[in-house]
Structure formats: structure tokens, C-alpha cells
Amino acid sequence: MNRNLEKFLRDHCNLIDWNPTKQQLEAIKKDIDAAIASGKTLSRTECQNIVVKHCGSTRMFLTKGADNSDLNALLAMAVKQDSSND
């Protein structure tokens, strides 16, 4: 469960050695769903902040000039695919 969301967050939020629990992924998914439902556009940094909120200190690598375009569509697809796999 939540493999698509986990992979998406790992890849697009530049997470290193990240091994979230099922409960942490569910909490992250809930926050992302709520933000998207409210019409918010989440940046890469905001996604990273959600991860840190639920997982505590998390290692990430930084990239200068990274594309922070609208990630909502990709997040929604990852969350939707995970929901259909439940």
C-alpha cells in the first residue's frame, strides 16, 4: 500500500535513506489530500515539510534551480493509484 506515493515522494522530494512506516505514509497522504482538496498548489518544499512533520528529521539532497512546477497532478495520481490498490 502507498508504494506509488512513497516512490513519488522519495524521487520528487529528494529523500535519502527514507523508510516511512505505513502510519506515516497514511498521515502524509491525508495532509496532501487535504491541501489539494482546499485548492492549494503544493511546492516541492511544502511536500518536504509534510514529510518532516510526520517522519521527523529526514535526509534530503538539495538541487539548485530545481523545477518546482505544480506537483499536484502527480501527487493526485500517486495517491489515486495507491487508493485503488487498497
Helices and strands as residue ranges (DSSP letters): H 3-12, E 15-16, H 22-37, H 44-55, E 59-60, H 72-84
